[in-house]
């Protein structure tokens, strides 16, 4: 029983790490796109990065 719980915990940890890595890569890609749009003064693409309800 204890071995089964440890195995499931290991699987969950591996899946979480994989998802976290993918999320981080997506965030960095958006960050890079943001700066490219700013440098190019492409306001349309820059504004498309924000959620339509963003008020900040």
C-alpha positions in Angstrom: 0.0 0.0 0.0 2.7 2.4 1.0 4.7 1.6 -2.2 1.5 2.4 -4.2 1.1 5.8 -2.6 4.7 6.6 -3.2 4.5 5.6 -6.8 1.4 7.8 -7.3 3.1 10.7 -5.6 6.1 10.3 -7.9 3.8 10.2 -11.0 2.0 13.3 -9.8 5.2 15.1 -9.1 6.6 14.3 -12.6 3.4 15.4 -14.3 3.4 18.7 -12.3 7.0 19.4 -13.2 6.3 18.8 -16.8 3.3 21.1 -16.8 5.3 23.8 -14.9 8.0 23.7 -17.5 5.5 24.0 -20.3 3.8 26.9 -18.6 7.1 28.7 -18.0 8.0 28.3 -21.7 4.7 29.7 -22.8 5.0 32.7 -20.4 8.6 33.5 -21.6 7.4 33.3 -25.3 4.7 35.8 -24.5 7.3 38.0 -22.7 9.6 37.9 -25.8 6.6 38.7 -28.1 5.7 41.6 -25.9 9.1 43.2 -26.2 9.3 42.6 -29.9 5.9 44.3 -30.4 7.0 47.3 -28.2 10.3 47.7 -30.2 8.4 47.5 -33.5 5.7 49.9 -32.1 3.0 47.4 -33.2 0.2 48.5 -31.0 -2.4 46.1 -32.5 -0.3 43.0 -31.6 0.7 44.5 -28.3 -2.9 45.1 -27.2 -3.9 41.6 -28.4 -1.6 40.2 -25.6 -3.9 41.6 -22.9 -7.3 40.1 -21.9 -10.2 42.1 -23.2 -11.3 42.9 -19.6 -7.9 44.1 -18.5 -8.1 47.5 -16.8 -4.6 47.9 -15.3 
